[in-house]
Amino acid sequence: MLETDKLFAGSIPENYDRYMVPLIFEPFAADIAQRAAALSPGAVLEIAAGTGVVTRALAPGLPSGARYMVTDLNQPMLDYAASQQAPDSRIEWRQADAMALPFEDAAFDLVCCQFGAMFFPDRISAYREARRVLKPGGRFLFNVWDRIEENVFADDVTNALARIFPDDPPRFLARTPHGYHDKVLIRRDLEDAGFSHVAIDTRAEQSRASSPRIPAVAYCHGTVLRNEIEAREAGKLDAATAYAQSAIADRHGNGEVAAKIQAHVVMAVA
């Protein structure tokens, strides 16, 4: 991962929530929320909360007396998440780095994270931090994307941009969001961090959109891929987005489109 892969700023948070969340994140957020709520945790820490799609799904399912700490490294993402959340006295918002969590030992029953582990610069250290703040027997619940070939629209956009920029193809999606998919490695990293009873469930969903333009805009404007495109040629963002749209239309049609998305859902015990 490059340092620039963490720069979710400017208009990216709004575009991310408007386009990316319904396109690929909502089905997995509902799944994470259901699994988390089934544990009836009294104290929950969410890390890398992004624009709050899991927060919005999970909060209604938590006990009335629960404490829910929602964090993200990027303050603009966290601010946007808070602005979209209904008032809830159980929720506290805090900017926090997963590599150095500002919480006491054994403070939480559950640590959850949706599609954030791929961005941790040192995953074993981040996992140790998650384990440190968990009570003995607490659960660490998170998901990561499977390889990019199992996530069709992301693969379509990546391949299209490689044709536009053949000398220096933008590889953010393959490198980071889809770059941590090896289940053997994930299990080993968690065990090295001190977790036990690691269970990994591979789950497929369908990504749906009303037109090919939606996934093209979602990936090109709502992720750090935008920064990579603009860095290669100023003013090329709209043309690159249109080309990605055309590539999706060629493969999936010009009307409503649907394609496979796939992720690993991981549960480990502290």
C-alpha positions as CSV (number, residue, x, y, z in Angstrom):
1,M,0.0,0.0,0.0
2,L,1.2,3.5,-0.8
3,E,0.8,6.4,1.6
4,T,-1.5,8.1,-0.8
5,D,-3.9,5.1,-0.7
6,K,-5.2,6.5,2.7
7,L,-6.1,10.0,1.4
8,F,-9.9,9.9,1.4
9,A,-10.5,13.7,1.4
10,G,-12.0,16.4,-0.7
11,S,-15.1,15.3,-2.5
12,I,-14.2,11.6,-2.1
13,P,-16.2,10.9,1.1
14,E,-19.5,12.2,-0.4
15,N,-19.0,10.4,-3.7
16,Y,-18.0,7.3,-1.8
17,D,-21.2,7.3,0.3
18,R,-23.4,8.2,-2.6
19,Y,-22.1,5.7,-5.1
20,M,-19.8,3.1,-3.5
21,V,-21.9,2.3,-0.4
22,P,-25.1,1.2,-2.3
23,L,-23.0,-0.4,-5.1
24,I,-20.8,-2.8,-3.0
25,F,-20.8,-2.0,0.8
26,E,-24.4,-2.2,1.9
27,P,-24.8,-6.0,1.5
28,F,-21.7,-6.7,3.5
29,A,-22.6,-4.1,6.1
30,A,-25.9,-5.8,6.7
31,D,-24.0,-9.1,7.1
32,I,-21.5,-7.7,9.6
33,A,-24.2,-5.9,11.6
34,Q,-26.2,-9.1,11.9
35,R,-23.2,-11.1,13.0
36,A,-22.2,-8.4,15.5
37,A,-25.7,-7.9,17.0
38,A,-26.0,-11.7,17.5
39,L,-23.2,-11.4,20.0
40,S,-25.2,-8.9,22.1
41,P,-22.0,-6.9,22.9
42,G,-22.2,-4.3,25.7
43,A,-19.2,-2.3,24.4
44,V,-18.3,-2.1,20.7
45,L,-15.4,-0.4,18.9
46,E,-15.6,0.1,15.2
47,I,-12.4,0.9,13.5
48,A,-12.0,2.3,9.9
49,A,-15.7,3.2,9.9
50,G,-15.5,5.2,6.7
51,T,-18.8,7.0,6.0
52,G,-20.7,4.9,8.6
53,V,-22.5,2.3,6.6
54,V,-21.9,-0.4,9.3
55,T,-22.7,2.1,12.0
56,R,-26.1,2.8,10.5
57,A,-26.8,-0.9,10.1
58,L,-25.5,-2.0,13.5
59,A,-26.7,0.7,15.9
60,P,-30.4,-0.4,15.8
61,G,-29.5,-4.0,16.7
62,L,-27.3,-3.2,19.8
63,P,-28.7,-3.4,23.3
64,S,-30.2,-0.2,24.7
65,G,-27.4,0.1,27.3
66,A,-24.5,-0.6,24.8
67,R,-21.6,1.7,24.3
68,Y,-20.6,2.2,20.7
69,M,-17.3,3.9,19.9
70,V,-16.9,4.7,16.1
71,T,-13.5,5.6,14.8
72,D,-11.7,6.3,11.5
73,L,-8.2,7.5,10.6
74,N,-9.6,10.1,8.2
75,Q,-11.4,12.9,9.9
76,P,-13.4,13.9,6.7
77,M,-14.8,10.4,6.5
78,L,-15.7,10.4,10.1
79,D,-17.3,13.8,9.9
80,Y,-19.4,12.7,7.0
81,A,-20.4,9.5,8.9
82,A,-21.6,11.5,11.9
83,S,-23.6,13.8,9.7
84,Q,-25.5,10.8,8.3
85,Q,-26.3,9.1,11.6
86,A,-29.5,9.6,13.5
87,P,-28.9,11.0,17.0
88,D,-28.0,8.2,19.4
89,S,-26.6,8.8,22.9
90,R,-24.8,5.4,22.8
91,I,-22.5,6.4,19.9
92,E,-19.3,8.4,20.3
93,W,-17.2,9.5,17.3
94,R,-13.5,9.7,17.6
95,Q,-10.6,10.0,15.1
96,A,-8.2,7.1,15.8
97,D,-5.4,5.2,14.2
98,A,-5.9,1.5,14.3
99,M,-2.1,1.2,14.8
100,A,-2.3,3.0,18.1
101,L,-5.8,2.9,19.5
102,P,-6.4,5.5,22.2
103,F,-8.3,3.1,24.5
104,E,-7.5,1.2,27.7
105,D,-6.8,-2.5,27.7
106,A,-9.8,-4.9,27.8
107,A,-12.3,-2.1,27.2
108,F,-14.5,-3.7,24.6
109,D,-16.5,-6.9,24.0
110,L,-16.4,-6.6,20.2
111,V,-14.1,-4.8,17.7
112,C,-15.5,-4.7,14.2
113,C,-14.1,-3.3,11.0
114,Q,-15.6,-3.3,7.5
115,F,-13.0,-3.4,4.6
116,G,-10.4,-1.5,6.6
117,A,-7.7,-4.2,7.3
118,M,-6.4,-3.8,3.8
119,F,-5.3,-0.3,4.6
120,F,-3.3,-1.1,7.8
121,P,0.4,-0.5,7.1
122,D,1.3,-3.3,9.6
123,R,-1.6,-5.7,10.0
124,I,-0.1,-7.8,12.8
125,S,0.5,-4.7,14.9
126,A,-3.0,-3.5,14.2
127,Y,-4.4,-6.9,15.1
128,R,-2.4,-6.8,18.4
129,E,-4.0,-3.4,19.1
130,A,-7.5,-4.8,18.5
131,R,-6.7,-7.8,20.8
132,R,-5.3,-5.4,23.5
133,V,-8.5,-3.4,23.7
134,L,-10.7,-6.6,23.7
135,K,-11.8,-8.3,26.9
136,P,-10.6,-11.9,27.3
137,G,-12.9,-13.9,25.0
138,G,-14.0,-10.8,23.1
139,R,-14.5,-11.0,19.4
140,F,-12.7,-9.4,16.5
141,L,-15.1,-9.3,13.4
142,F,-14.0,-7.9,10.1
143,N,-14.2,-8.4,6.4
144,V,-11.8,-8.0,3.4
145,W,-12.3,-8.1,-0.3
146,D,-11.4,-11.3,-2.2
147,R,-9.1,-11.0,-5.2
148,I,-10.1,-8.4,-7.8
149,E,-11.0,-11.1,-10.4
150,E,-13.9,-12.1,-8.1
151,N,-15.1,-8.5,-8.0
152,V,-16.2,-7.9,-11.5
153,F,-16.9,-4.1,-11.8
154,A,-13.6,-3.3,-9.9
155,D,-11.8,-5.6,-12.4
156,D,-13.5,-4.0,-15.4
157,V,-12.6,-0.5,-14.3
158,T,-8.9,-1.5,-13.5
159,N,-8.5,-3.1,-16.9
160,A,-10.1,-0.2,-18.7
161,L,-7.8,2.3,-17.0
162,A,-4.8,0.1,-17.9
163,R,-5.7,0.6,-21.6
164,I,-5.9,4.4,-21.1
165,F,-2.6,4.6,-19.2
166,P,-0.6,1.6,-20.5
167,D,2.8,3.0,-19.4
168,D,1.6,3.5,-15.8
169,P,-1.7,1.9,-15.1
170,P,-3.6,3.0,-12.0
171,R,-3.5,-0.1,-9.7
172,F,-5.0,1.2,-6.5
173,L,-8.0,-1.2,-6.5
174,A,-5.9,-4.3,-7.2
175,R,-3.1,-3.1,-4.9
176,T,-5.0,-2.2,-1.8
177,P,-8.7,-2.9,-1.5
178,H,-8.2,-6.3,-3.2
179,G,-4.6,-6.8,-2.2
180,Y,-5.2,-8.8,1.1
181,H,-7.2,-11.8,0.1
182,D,-5.0,-14.8,1.0
183,K,-6.9,-16.7,3.7
184,V,-3.8,-18.6,4.8
185,L,-2.0,-15.3,5.4
186,I,-5.0,-13.7,7.1
187,R,-5.2,-16.6,9.5
188,R,-1.5,-16.6,10.2
189,D,-1.5,-12.8,10.8
190,L,-4.3,-13.1,13.4
191,E,-2.6,-16.1,15.1
192,D,0.7,-14.2,15.2
193,A,-1.2,-11.3,16.9
194,G,-2.4,-13.7,19.6
195,F,-6.0,-14.5,18.4
196,S,-7.5,-18.0,18.5
197,H,-10.4,-19.8,16.9
198,V,-10.1,-17.9,13.6
199,A,-13.1,-18.6,11.3
200,I,-13.1,-17.3,7.7
201,D,-16.3,-17.3,5.7
202,T,-16.2,-16.4,2.0
203,R,-19.3,-14.7,0.9
204,A,-20.5,-13.7,-2.5
205,E,-23.1,-10.9,-3.2
206,Q,-24.4,-9.1,-6.3
207,S,-23.4,-5.6,-7.1
208,R,-26.3,-3.8,-8.9
209,A,-26.6,-0.4,-10.5
210,S,-29.2,1.4,-12.7
211,S,-26.7,2.0,-15.4
212,P,-23.0,1.3,-16.3
213,R,-22.2,4.9,-15.4
214,I,-22.8,4.3,-11.7
215,P,-20.0,1.8,-11.1
216,A,-17.7,3.9,-13.3
217,V,-18.3,7.0,-11.3
218,A,-18.2,5.1,-8.0
219,Y,-14.7,3.7,-8.5
220,C,-13.2,6.7,-10.4
221,H,-14.7,9.5,-8.2
222,G,-15.5,7.8,-4.9
223,T,-12.1,6.1,-4.2
224,V,-8.5,7.1,-4.1
225,L,-8.4,5.9,-7.8
226,R,-9.5,9.4,-8.5
227,N,-6.2,10.8,-7.2
228,E,-4.2,8.3,-9.3
229,I,-6.0,9.3,-12.5
230,E,-5.6,13.0,-11.9
231,A,-1.9,12.5,-11.0
232,R,-1.3,10.8,-14.4
233,E,-3.0,13.5,-16.5
234,A,-4.7,16.6,-15.2
235,G,-8.2,17.0,-16.6
236,K,-8.5,13.4,-17.6
237,L,-10.8,12.2,-14.8
238,D,-14.1,12.7,-16.8
239,A,-12.7,11.1,-19.9
240,A,-11.3,8.1,-17.9
241,T,-14.7,7.7,-16.2
242,A,-16.5,7.7,-19.5
243,Y,-14.1,5.1,-20.9
244,A,-14.6,2.9,-17.8
245,Q,-18.4,3.3,-18.3
246,S,-18.1,2.2,-21.9
247,A,-16.1,-0.8,-20.9
248,I,-18.7,-1.8,-18.4
249,A,-21.5,-1.3,-20.9
250,D,-19.7,-3.4,-23.5
251,R,-19.6,-6.3,-21.1
252,H,-22.8,-5.9,-19.1
253,G,-25.2,-3.8,-21.3
254,N,-26.4,-0.3,-21.3
255,G,-29.4,-0.7,-18.9
256,E,-29.4,-2.0,-15.4
257,V,-26.2,-3.9,-14.6
258,A,-25.2,-6.5,-12.1
259,A,-22.0,-8.4,-11.3
260,K,-20.4,-10.5,-8.6
261,I,-18.7,-9.1,-5.6
262,Q,-17.0,-11.4,-3.1
263,A,-15.3,-11.0,0.3
264,H,-14.0,-12.9,3.3
265,V,-15.7,-12.4,6.6
266,V,-13.4,-13.1,9.6
267,M,-14.2,-13.8,13.2
268,A,-11.4,-14.3,15.8
269,V,-11.4,-14.7,19.6
270,A,-9.1,-12.7,21.9
